[in-house]
Amino acid sequence: MSDDSNGRSRRPGAFSVKDDNADQPPVAQPRVPRTPASFDGNVVMTPDADDPFRETTLAVESVVLPEARPRKRRLSFGKVAVGALGIILSLAAGLWVDRLLRDLFTRADWLGYTALAVVAIGVLALLIVVARELSGMMQLTAIQKLKTETETAAASANSKLARAAQTKLVHLLAANPRTARGRTRLKESDGEIIDGPHLIELTERELLSPLDREARRLILAASKRVSIVTAVSPRALVDLGYVLYESARLIRAMAELYGGRPGTLGLLRLMRDVIAHLAVTGSIAAGDSLIQQVLGHGLASKLSARLGEGVINGLMTARIGIAAMDLCRPMPFRALKRPGIGDFLADLSPSAGRAIGEAVEK
């Protein structure tokens, strides 16, 4: 408080200030058009080394890996050694069985004849198993040969090669009900297309389009299961075992979908080719940095560590499925788009998060 001239204290007061122009409407200012500006041309481009978004772009591009190819079969000293060891073990087993039969016949004739019948049944079953395994291996080889023939027919303008490849492909997939509509349409359009590459593209669209959709469904389902199980499992050994189990199931299902009937040896051959392809191409470059760049920065702050692990394992399973699809498909991707890891990201991550949330609530 302040004092007046008589020494008495004066309380502070409030005053209202009236604007003289408050009652007048605002005056609209005329809009002056902006004249075009010109630059002097000294625009400095950001170099690639200093581009903050280049790392993310390269990471996303690195997800699209080259198509898987089967390994070339060559004779090596390891195979010769394994073959020689197998022959020695077979001779040893034969000598042991012969000695056993002789001993049984010396004891009693009925024991010898019983053992002989059992050995005959076992040998017959072994021959059937070997025949099935060889048939499965030959079927996989025939599929790879058919893929080479379709590549040659698509690259050349020879319609005879294209029609021969189409006939073989129709015969290969004749037992699959998903190709019934495509086989009917190819039969209806027989003779209408004379250009070899166009005939190959039509065959791919009609016959392999439904199979590719089913293959994508199989890959996505296996990836989701791996993502969920590995996110909730308490042990890393359980994660590894389940990933191997789902990968083997997925590879076998992929081979059967595209007309192959692999046995145990054929499945091992496909798994070896898939692992070799992933090792050569660097698999999917799965790591925390790539997942953060593809799914969004700060993944660890948005998702739990276990859920992030599940997403990574699911992406690895999807990469294995795509490689198996490349190896088992009887035609190369020409008219249809080849799937990539990016095609499964949008479906895999949100579903994994919802599934984990439901499992935690239960």
C-alpha positions as CSV (number, residue, x, y, z in Angstrom):
1,M,0.0,0.0,0.0
2,S,1.1,3.6,-0.7
3,D,0.7,6.8,1.5
4,D,-1.2,10.0,0.3
5,S,-0.2,13.6,1.2
6,N,-1.9,13.4,4.6
7,G,0.1,10.3,5.7
8,R,-2.9,8.0,5.4
9,S,-2.6,4.7,3.7
10,R,-4.5,4.2,0.5
11,R,-5.7,0.9,-0.7
12,P,-5.0,-0.1,-4.3
13,G,-7.9,0.4,-6.7
14,A,-8.8,-1.3,-10.0
15,F,-9.7,0.8,-13.2
16,S,-11.2,-0.4,-16.4
17,V,-9.7,0.9,-19.6
18,K,-12.1,1.3,-22.4
19,D,-10.9,0.8,-26.0
20,D,-12.2,3.6,-28.2
21,N,-12.1,1.3,-31.2
22,A,-13.9,-1.7,-29.5
23,D,-17.3,-0.9,-31.0
24,Q,-15.9,-0.6,-34.5
25,P,-15.8,-3.7,-36.7
26,P,-12.3,-4.9,-37.7
27,V,-11.2,-3.7,-41.1
28,A,-10.3,-6.5,-43.5
29,Q,-6.9,-6.1,-44.9
30,P,-6.5,-6.8,-48.6
31,R,-4.6,-10.0,-49.4
32,V,-1.5,-9.2,-51.4
33,P,-0.5,-12.0,-53.7
34,R,2.9,-13.4,-53.1
35,T,5.2,-13.1,-56.1
36,P,7.0,-16.3,-57.2
37,A,10.4,-16.8,-55.7
38,S,13.4,-18.2,-57.4
39,F,16.3,-20.0,-55.9
40,D,19.9,-19.4,-56.8
41,G,20.6,-23.0,-57.6
42,N,22.9,-23.6,-54.6
43,V,20.9,-26.5,-53.3
44,V,23.1,-28.9,-51.2
45,M,22.0,-32.5,-51.4
46,T,22.5,-34.6,-48.3
47,P,25.1,-37.3,-49.0
48,D,24.1,-40.9,-48.5
49,A,26.5,-41.3,-45.6
50,D,24.7,-38.5,-43.6
51,D,21.2,-39.6,-44.5
52,P,19.5,-40.6,-41.3
53,F,16.8,-42.6,-43.1
54,R,19.3,-44.6,-45.3
55,E,20.0,-47.2,-42.6
56,T,16.2,-47.9,-42.2
57,T,15.8,-48.2,-46.0
58,L,18.7,-50.5,-46.4
59,A,17.4,-52.7,-43.5
60,V,14.0,-53.0,-45.1
61,E,15.5,-53.8,-48.5
62,S,17.7,-56.4,-47.0
63,V,14.7,-58.4,-45.9
64,V,14.0,-59.3,-49.6
65,L,16.5,-62.0,-50.1
66,P,17.4,-63.9,-53.3
67,E,15.4,-66.9,-54.4
68,A,16.6,-70.2,-52.9
69,R,18.2,-72.7,-55.2
70,P,19.0,-76.4,-54.6
71,R,22.6,-77.2,-53.9
72,K,24.6,-78.9,-56.7
73,R,25.1,-82.6,-56.0
74,R,28.8,-83.4,-56.3
75,L,30.7,-86.5,-55.4
76,S,33.0,-85.8,-52.5
77,F,35.4,-87.9,-50.4
78,G,32.9,-87.7,-47.5
79,K,30.2,-89.4,-49.5
80,V,32.7,-92.0,-50.7
81,A,33.7,-92.7,-47.1
82,V,30.1,-92.9,-45.9
83,G,29.3,-95.3,-48.8
84,A,32.2,-97.5,-48.0
85,L,31.3,-97.6,-44.3
86,G,27.7,-98.5,-45.1
87,I,28.8,-101.4,-47.3
88,I,31.1,-102.7,-44.5
89,L,28.3,-102.4,-41.9
90,S,25.8,-104.2,-44.3
91,L,28.3,-107.1,-44.8
92,A,28.8,-107.3,-41.0
93,A,25.1,-107.4,-40.4
94,G,24.7,-110.1,-43.1
95,L,27.4,-112.3,-41.6
96,W,25.8,-111.9,-38.1
97,V,22.3,-112.8,-39.4
98,D,23.8,-115.8,-41.3
99,R,25.6,-117.0,-38.2
100,L,22.5,-116.6,-36.1
101,L,20.4,-118.6,-38.5
102,R,22.9,-121.4,-38.6
103,D,22.9,-121.5,-34.8
104,L,19.2,-121.6,-34.6
105,F,19.0,-124.4,-37.2
106,T,21.5,-126.5,-35.1
107,R,19.3,-126.1,-32.1
108,A,15.9,-126.7,-33.7
109,D,14.5,-126.6,-37.2
110,W,11.4,-124.7,-36.3
111,L,13.6,-122.0,-34.7
112,G,15.6,-121.6,-37.8
113,Y,12.6,-121.5,-40.1
114,T,10.9,-118.9,-37.8
115,A,14.0,-116.7,-37.8
116,L,14.3,-117.1,-41.6
117,A,10.7,-115.9,-42.1
118,V,11.2,-113.0,-39.8
119,V,14.4,-112.0,-41.7
120,A,12.5,-112.3,-45.0
121,I,9.7,-110.0,-43.7
122,G,12.2,-107.5,-42.4
123,V,14.2,-107.5,-45.7
124,L,10.9,-107.0,-47.7
125,A,9.9,-104.1,-45.4
126,L,13.3,-102.5,-45.8
127,L,13.1,-102.8,-49.6
128,I,9.7,-101.0,-49.5
129,V,11.1,-98.2,-47.3
130,V,14.1,-97.8,-49.6
131,A,11.9,-97.8,-52.7
132,R,9.7,-95.1,-51.1
133,E,12.7,-93.0,-50.2
134,L,14.2,-93.3,-53.7
135,S,10.8,-92.4,-55.2
136,G,10.6,-89.3,-53.0
137,M,14.1,-88.2,-54.0
138,M,13.4,-88.8,-57.7
139,Q,10.2,-86.8,-57.3
140,L,12.1,-83.8,-55.9
141,T,14.7,-84.1,-58.7
142,A,11.9,-84.2,-61.3
143,I,10.4,-81.0,-59.8
144,Q,13.7,-79.2,-60.1
145,K,14.1,-80.4,-63.6
146,L,10.6,-79.2,-64.5
147,K,11.5,-75.8,-63.0
148,T,14.6,-75.6,-65.3
149,E,12.5,-76.6,-68.3
150,T,9.9,-73.9,-67.6
151,E,12.7,-71.3,-67.2
152,T,14.1,-72.3,-70.6
153,A,10.6,-72.2,-72.2
154,A,9.9,-68.8,-70.8
155,A,13.2,-67.4,-72.0
156,S,12.8,-68.7,-75.5
157,A,9.9,-68.3,-78.0
158,N,9.5,-72.0,-78.6
159,S,5.9,-72.9,-78.1
160,K,6.6,-76.7,-78.2
161,L,8.8,-76.4,-75.1
162,A,6.2,-74.3,-73.3
163,R,3.4,-76.9,-74.1
164,A,5.6,-79.8,-73.0
165,A,6.3,-78.0,-69.7
166,Q,2.6,-77.2,-69.3
167,T,1.7,-80.9,-69.9
168,K,4.2,-82.1,-67.3
169,L,3.0,-79.5,-64.8
170,V,-0.6,-80.5,-65.3
171,H,0.3,-84.1,-64.8
172,L,2.3,-83.3,-61.6
173,L,-0.6,-81.4,-60.0
174,A,-3.4,-83.5,-61.4
175,A,-4.1,-85.1,-58.0
176,N,-4.4,-81.7,-56.2
177,P,-8.1,-80.6,-56.0
178,R,-7.0,-76.9,-55.7
179,T,-5.8,-77.0,-59.4
180,A,-9.1,-78.4,-60.8
181,R,-10.4,-75.1,-61.9
182,G,-7.0,-74.0,-63.4
183,R,-6.7,-77.3,-65.3
184,T,-10.2,-76.8,-66.8
185,R,-9.4,-73.3,-67.9
186,L,-6.1,-74.4,-69.5
187,K,-8.0,-77.1,-71.3
188,E,-10.5,-74.6,-72.6
189,S,-7.8,-72.2,-73.8
190,D,-5.8,-75.0,-75.5
191,G,-4.6,-73.8,-78.9
192,E,-5.5,-70.1,-78.4
193,I,-2.1,-69.0,-77.2
194,I,0.9,-69.7,-79.4
195,D,3.5,-67.6,-77.7
196,G,5.7,-69.7,-75.4
197,P,6.3,-67.1,-72.6
198,H,2.6,-66.1,-72.5
199,L,1.6,-69.7,-72.2
200,I,4.0,-70.2,-69.3
201,E,2.6,-67.1,-67.5
202,L,-1.0,-68.3,-68.1
203,T,-0.1,-71.7,-66.7
204,E,1.5,-70.2,-63.6
205,R,-1.5,-68.0,-62.9
206,E,-4.1,-70.7,-63.4
207,L,-2.3,-73.6,-61.7
208,L,0.0,-72.1,-59.1
209,S,-2.1,-69.1,-57.9
210,P,-4.3,-71.2,-55.5
211,L,-1.3,-73.2,-54.3
212,D,0.6,-70.0,-53.6
213,R,-2.3,-68.7,-51.5
214,E,-2.3,-71.9,-49.5
215,A,1.5,-71.8,-49.1
216,R,1.2,-68.3,-47.7
217,R,-1.4,-69.5,-45.3
218,L,0.8,-72.3,-44.1
219,I,3.8,-70.1,-43.6
220,L,1.7,-67.5,-41.7
221,A,0.1,-70.1,-39.5
222,A,3.5,-71.7,-38.6
223,S,5.0,-68.3,-37.9
224,K,2.2,-67.4,-35.6
225,R,2.5,-70.6,-33.7
226,V,6.2,-70.2,-33.3
227,S,5.8,-66.6,-32.3
228,I,3.3,-67.4,-29.6
229,V,5.0,-70.5,-28.2
230,T,8.5,-69.0,-28.0
231,A,7.1,-65.9,-26.4
232,V,5.5,-67.8,-23.5
233,S,7.9,-70.7,-23.1
234,P,10.3,-70.5,-20.1
235,R,13.3,-72.2,-21.7
236,A,15.5,-71.5,-24.7
237,L,15.8,-75.2,-25.3
238,V,12.1,-75.5,-25.7
239,D,12.2,-72.6,-28.2
240,L,14.8,-74.3,-30.3
241,G,13.1,-77.6,-30.3
242,Y,9.7,-76.1,-31.3
243,V,11.2,-74.0,-34.1
244,L,12.9,-77.1,-35.5
245,Y,9.6,-79.1,-35.2
246,E,7.5,-76.4,-36.9
247,S,10.2,-75.9,-39.6
248,A,10.2,-79.6,-40.5
249,R,6.4,-79.7,-40.6
250,L,6.3,-76.6,-42.8
251,I,8.9,-77.9,-45.2
252,R,7.1,-81.2,-45.6
253,A,3.8,-79.5,-46.1
254,M,5.3,-77.2,-48.7
255,A,6.7,-80.1,-50.6
256,E,3.4,-82.0,-50.6
257,L,1.5,-78.9,-51.6
258,Y,3.5,-78.5,-54.8
259,G,3.4,-82.2,-55.9
260,G,6.4,-83.7,-54.0
261,R,6.2,-86.7,-51.7
262,P,9.4,-86.5,-49.8
263,G,10.4,-89.3,-47.4
264,T,12.7,-89.0,-44.5
265,L,15.8,-88.6,-46.7
266,G,14.0,-86.2,-49.0
267,L,13.0,-84.1,-46.0
268,L,16.5,-84.0,-44.7
269,R,17.7,-83.0,-48.2
270,L,15.2,-80.1,-48.3
271,M,16.1,-79.0,-44.8
272,R,19.8,-79.0,-45.7
273,D,19.2,-76.9,-48.8
274,V,17.1,-74.4,-46.8
275,I,19.7,-74.1,-44.1
276,A,22.5,-73.7,-46.7
277,H,20.5,-71.0,-48.4
278,L,19.9,-69.1,-45.1
279,A,23.6,-69.4,-44.2
280,V,24.8,-68.1,-47.5
281,T,22.3,-65.2,-47.7
282,G,22.5,-64.2,-44.0
283,S,19.0,-65.6,-43.2
284,I,16.7,-62.6,-42.4
285,A,19.2,-60.5,-40.6
286,A,17.0,-60.8,-37.5
287,G,18.1,-58.7,-34.7
288,D,16.9,-56.0,-32.4
289,S,18.1,-53.3,-34.7
290,L,16.3,-54.7,-37.8
291,I,13.1,-55.3,-35.9
292,Q,13.2,-51.8,-34.5
293,Q,13.7,-50.3,-38.0
294,V,11.0,-52.4,-39.6
295,L,8.4,-52.5,-36.8
296,G,9.1,-49.1,-35.4
297,H,11.9,-47.6,-33.3
298,G,11.8,-48.2,-29.6
299,L,10.5,-51.7,-29.8
300,A,11.8,-52.6,-26.4
301,S,9.8,-49.8,-24.8
302,K,6.6,-50.9,-26.5
303,L,6.9,-54.7,-26.3
304,S,8.2,-57.0,-23.7
305,A,11.5,-58.8,-24.3
306,R,9.8,-62.2,-24.6
307,L,7.3,-60.9,-27.1
308,G,10.1,-59.4,-29.2
309,E,11.8,-62.7,-29.2
310,G,8.6,-64.4,-30.3
311,V,8.3,-61.9,-33.3
312,I,11.9,-62.6,-34.3
313,N,11.4,-66.4,-34.2
314,G,8.2,-66.0,-36.2
315,L,10.0,-64.0,-38.8
316,M,12.7,-66.7,-39.0
317,T,10.1,-69.4,-39.5
318,A,8.5,-67.3,-42.3
319,R,11.9,-67.0,-43.9
320,I,12.4,-70.8,-43.7
321,G,8.9,-71.2,-45.3
322,I,9.7,-68.8,-48.1
323,A,13.0,-70.7,-48.9
324,A,11.1,-74.0,-48.8
325,M,8.5,-72.5,-51.2
326,D,11.3,-71.5,-53.6
327,L,12.8,-75.1,-53.5
328,C,9.5,-77.0,-53.8
329,R,7.7,-74.8,-56.3
330,P,7.8,-76.4,-59.8
331,M,7.9,-73.1,-61.6
332,P,9.9,-69.9,-61.0
333,F,8.1,-66.7,-60.0
334,R,7.4,-64.9,-63.3
335,A,3.7,-63.8,-63.6
336,L,3.0,-63.9,-59.8
337,K,4.7,-61.9,-57.1
338,R,7.1,-63.8,-54.9
339,P,6.3,-63.3,-51.2
340,G,8.8,-61.7,-48.8
341,I,9.2,-61.1,-45.1
342,G,7.4,-57.8,-45.4
343,D,4.2,-59.6,-46.4
344,F,4.1,-61.3,-43.0
345,L,5.0,-58.4,-40.8
346,A,1.6,-56.8,-40.7
347,D,-0.1,-60.0,-39.9
348,L,2.4,-61.5,-37.6
349,S,3.2,-58.8,-35.1
350,P,-0.4,-57.6,-34.2
351,S,-1.7,-61.1,-33.9
352,A,1.2,-62.2,-31.7
353,G,0.6,-59.2,-29.4
354,R,-3.1,-60.0,-29.1
355,A,-2.4,-63.7,-28.5
356,I,0.1,-63.0,-25.8
357,G,-2.3,-60.6,-24.1
358,E,-5.0,-63.2,-24.1
359,A,-2.6,-65.8,-22.7
360,V,-1.5,-63.5,-20.0
361,E,-5.1,-62.7,-19.0
362,K,-5.9,-66.4,-18.7
